Amino acid sequence: MDFNVESLPYLLHVEYTGGWTCKSKGVFIDPDGIEYRYEDTNGWKSFYEENFNNLNDAIDIDAETYFDNIQEVIRPDALFHNLSLCRIKRSSKGRYTNNNLAISEEMIGDLMNCKVVYKSDFVIHDAPTKTFSLLVYDGKNGCYKDVFLSSTGSRNVQNSSVYTDSLVAKLAIHRLS
């Protein structure tokens, strides 16, 4: 498949990570509703983190401070390599149309600028985690930025944007088993 940043300005992402095993599986969804499913990330190229000047800055901070100070990014060539290792599945049964997956620049800006907040004080360490995010291409820096939407399991945090609930509801229909 021929991937490029013009046809993939953003991707929605749902990822399930097992608690003890740390194995992950998930799905990326492009603007046309095409699903890229994976059950193993062996052979994948990694995201990397930016914005901390040294490792000591990242130690012993809470989730809200962490998400305010760190940004996961991935180069297009690395993301396209990972997508090429996924099973491709066209959306079925009218699950998506371009209108209900369309994400405007206003929405992206709001999601990128809103703080991440705890949904509850209850935390279960080593619990399986389901994470919802949005990968957005940043032409200025030549990379995709991972915009956090919501997570349940060991960490129950959510982006405070007014758009978060509607995007998570669209993504929640995906069964990853």
N, C-alpha and C positions, 0 to 999 in steps of 0.2 A: 504494500500500500504506500502511496506517495503522500507523505505528510508535509505540511508547510504552515507557517504562522498565519498566513492570510486565510486559510480554510479552517484553522483552529485558533481563533483569537482567545478562546477560553475552553476549559473542560470542567465539567462537574465531576466530583470524585466521592465515592463511598468506599470506605475501607474498614474491614473487620480484622482486628488483631487479637489472637488468642492470648489469654492471660499468662499461663505458665510457658507455653510453647513459643510465644512471640511470632508465630507464623501468621502471615497476613494473606487475605484474599480480598478482592474488591472489583469495582467496575468504574471506568471512566465513561462519561457520556459527552459526546460532542454536540455542537449547536444544532445538528440535524437529527439528533436522537440516536445516533449509532453508538452501540455499547461496545466497549473494549474490556472484556472480562479477564481476570487473572486469579490463579489460586496459588501461585508460587512466584516469588520475586528473585529466584536464583538467576543470575546472569544479568540482572538489571543494573543500570547505572543509577547512582544515588543522587538524592537531593542533597544540597549542602546548605548550611546556615550562615547568615551574615548578620552584621550589626553589633556583635559583641567584640570589644577590643581585646579582651583576654578571657580565658576560661574562668577565672575567679569571679568575673562579673555575672556569670551564669549560675553560680552555685548558691543554693539556699534562697531562692526567690519563689514567690507564690505564682500561681498560674496566670493571674492577671498581669503581673509585672513581666513574666516570661513572654507572653504573647504581645505585650507592648514593645518589647525590646529585641525580639528575634523575628527573622523572616526566612522561611525556607524558600529556596529558589532552585530551579533546575534549568540547565541550558536546553534549547530546543532539540539539538541533536541527541542528547541523552533521553529526553522525554519521548522523542519519536522512536528511538531504539526500544524503549520499554513498551510503547504501544505496539510495536511490531511483534512483540512476544506474546501479546494478548490474543484471546479468541474474539473474533469480531462477530457481533450479532446485531442485525438490524432491529430497530424497535418494532414491536409487534402489537397487534390489536389496538391500534390507535392510542397507545400509551402516551405518545408525544406528538406534537405538531410543532412547527417552528415558532408559533406564537406562545405556546406555554413553556418553551425552553429558552425563549429570548431573554437575554440579560442585557440591560441597557448600560451605557457608560455611567449614568447617574447611580444605578444600583451598585455597580462595581466600585465606584468612588466611595459610596456610603459604607459598603462592606469593608473596604480597605481602611477606612478612617475611624470606624467604631471600635470601642474597647471590647475586650472579651471579659465576660463576667461569670461567676459561679452560678450554676442553676440550683445547687444545693450545697450544704456544708458536708454532706455525707460522702465519704470517699472510701472506695474498696480497693485496696492495693492488690495488684496482680489479677484484677478482674478483666475479662474480655472487654475490648473497647471497640465501639463503632464510631467512626469519625466521618464527618461530612465536610467537604472543602470545595473550593473553587480555584482552579489554576488559571491565572490570567497572564497573557503575554504582555510584557513591559518592553516596548520597542526601544525606549531610551537606554535601558540597561542590557537589552538583548537576552532576556531570560523570562521564564515563566515564574510568577510568584504564587505561592500557595497561600490562599486567603482562607483562613480558618472560619468555618461556619458553626459547627456544633460537635460535641462529643459526649457519648454516654458510656458508662462502665467505670473504669478506675478513676477517670476524671470527668466530671459532669460540668462542663463549661460551654458557654454559647456566645457567639458574636452578638452584640447588642443592637445591631442594625434592624430597622423596621422590615427589611427584606429577608431576614434570616429564616423566620418560620415558614414562609411560603416556599423558599428554595429547599429547605430540609424536608418539607412535606412532599415535594416532587421527587426527592431522592429516596425517601423512606420506603417507597413501594418496591425497591429492589431487594430481592432475597439473594443472599450471597452464598447459600448452601448448595 
